[in-house]
Amino acid sequence: MPDSSPQPASITARVSRPQLLLGLIGAGIQLSRTPAMHEAEGAAQGFNTLYRLIDLDQLRLGPDALPELLTAAERMGFSGLNITYPCKQEVIPHLHELSDEARELGAVNTVVLREGRRIGHNTDASGFAESFRRQLPGVPLGRAVQLGAGGAGAAVAHAALRLGAGQLHLFD
């Protein structure tokens, strides 16, 4: 006979919240803080969020496995994926659509999986710009120096120029 006793509020709340399954595809990502960050933000937004690492190094795979990994994520019900090194450019041919920013930067760090479509976005530039505006308001932008040009470096340079940097010196 099933137990009909009332369930604790925390269990009931967890079960009735919308489910969100997300992941990160990249190499050497075991120390990433992304799962905890996204799960906490999902909870704050009212979602029961599960965030999984899909580490190419752990799986002994290369970027050539992206078509397989994307298909598997779709079949398992993932809502979206973050994409990092070394897959930000390599994922593009496997997507149905790109946001304007992803197209401009030639790199994708977020893939939304919706209704059988894979939509690529790049939030590196907008994320940097927003952080800059919040943390360094009023900083003069006549001349800027950027250390590092790999990974998200192109997006950061793009954002710095859009923020109004008159001269941008890159050192890599």
C-alpha positions in Angstrom: 0.0 0.0 0.0 1.5 3.4 -1.0 2.5 5.8 1.7 0.0 8.7 1.7 1.7 10.7 4.4 2.4 14.4 3.5 5.8 15.0 1.9 8.1 17.6 3.3 7.7 21.0 1.6 11.3 20.8 0.2 10.6 17.6 -1.6 7.3 18.8 -3.0 8.9 22.1 -4.1 11.7 20.3 -5.8 9.4 17.9 -7.7 7.0 20.6 -8.9 9.7 23.0 -10.2 10.4 22.9 -13.9 13.4 20.7 -14.8 16.4 22.1 -16.6 19.2 19.8 -17.9 22.4 21.6 -19.0 26.0 20.8 -19.7 29.5 22.0 -20.6 31.5 20.5 -23.5 35.2 21.1 -23.5 38.6 19.6 -22.7 40.2 19.6 -19.2 37.1 21.1 -17.5 37.0 19.0 -14.3 37.8 22.0 -12.1 35.1 24.2 -13.7 32.9 26.3 -11.4 30.2 26.4 -14.0 28.0 23.6 -12.7 27.7 25.1 -9.2 27.1 28.6 -10.7 24.4 27.5 -13.1 22.7 25.2 -10.6 22.5 28.0 -8.1 21.2 30.5 -10.6 18.7 28.0 -11.9 17.4 27.4 -8.4 17.1 31.2 -7.9 15.0 31.4 -11.1 12.7 28.6 -9.9 14.2 25.7 -11.9 15.4 22.3 -10.6 18.7 22.5 -12.6 21.1 19.7 -13.2 24.4 20.7 -14.9 26.8 18.1 -16.2 30.4 18.2 -17.4 31.1 16.6 -20.8 34.9 16.5 -20.6 36.6 15.5 -23.9 39.8 14.6 -22.0 37.9 12.3 -19.6 36.0 10.7 -22.4 39.2 10.4 -24.5 37.5 12.3 -27.4 38.3 15.2 -29.6 36.3 17.9 -31.2 35.4 15.5 -34.0 33.0 13.9 -31.5 30.8 17.0 -31.4 28.1 15.7 -33.8 27.7 12.6 -31.6 27.7 14.6 -28.4 25.2 17.1 -29.7 22.9 14.4 -30.8 23.2 12.5 -27.5 22.4 15.7 -25.6 19.3 16.3 -27.7 18.2 12.7 -27.1 18.7 12.9 -23.3 16.6 16.1 -23.1 19.3 18.7 -22.5 18.0 22.3 -22.9 21.3 23.8 -23.7 25.1 23.4 -23.6 28.0 25.7 -22.9 30.9 25.2 -25.2 34.5 25.9 -24.4 38.1 25.1 -25.5 38.7 23.5 -28.0 35.2 23.5 -29.5 34.0 27.1 -29.8 34.7 27.3 -33.6 34.4 23.6 -34.3 30.8 23.4 -33.2 29.5 26.0 -35.7 29.1 23.7 -38.7 26.8 21.4 -36.5 24.3 24.2 -35.7 21.1 25.3 -37.5 21.4 28.9 -36.6 23.8 31.5 -35.1 23.1 34.7 -33.2 24.5 37.9 -34.7 27.2 38.1 -32.1 28.3 34.5 -32.6 28.4 35.1 -36.3 30.5 38.3 -35.9 32.9 36.6 -33.5 33.1 33.3 -35.4 32.8 31.4 -32.1 30.0 29.9 -30.0 30.0 29.4 -26.2 26.3 28.6 -25.7 24.0 26.2 -27.7 20.3 26.3 -27.1 18.6 23.0 -27.9 14.9 23.7 -28.8 12.4 21.9 -30.9 15.0 19.9 -32.8 17.1 23.0 -33.6 20.6 23.9 -32.4 21.0 27.7 -31.9 24.5 29.0 -31.3 25.2 32.1 -29.2 28.3 33.9 -27.9 27.9 35.6 -24.5 31.6 36.3 -23.9 31.6 39.8 -25.3 28.3 40.9 -23.7 29.3 39.3 -20.4 32.7 41.1 -20.3 31.1 44.4 -21.3 28.4 44.1 -18.6 30.9 43.2 -15.9 33.1 46.1 -17.1 30.2 48.6 -16.9 29.2 47.4 -13.4 32.7 47.1 -11.9 34.6 49.9 -13.6 32.1 52.7 -14.3 33.7 55.9 -15.6 37.1 54.3 -16.3 38.8 56.2 -19.2 39.0 54.1 -22.4 41.3 56.1 -24.5 44.0 53.4 -24.4 43.5 49.9 -23.2 45.8 46.9 -22.8 44.6 43.3 -23.1 46.8 40.5 -21.8 46.0 37.3 -23.7 44.3 36.8 -27.0 43.3 33.1 -26.8 40.0 31.6 -25.9 37.6 34.4 -25.2 40.2 37.0 -26.1 38.6 37.9 -29.4 35.3 38.5 -27.7 36.9 40.6 -25.0 38.7 42.7 -27.6 35.4 43.1 -29.5 33.7 44.3 -26.3 36.5 46.7 -25.4 36.2 48.4 -28.8 32.4 48.5 -28.6 32.7 50.1 -25.1 34.7 52.9 -26.7 38.4 51.9 -26.4 40.3 54.3 -28.7 43.4 52.1 -28.8 43.6 48.5 -27.9 47.0 46.9 -27.4 47.1 43.1 -27.4 49.8 41.1 -25.7 49.6 37.3 -26.0 
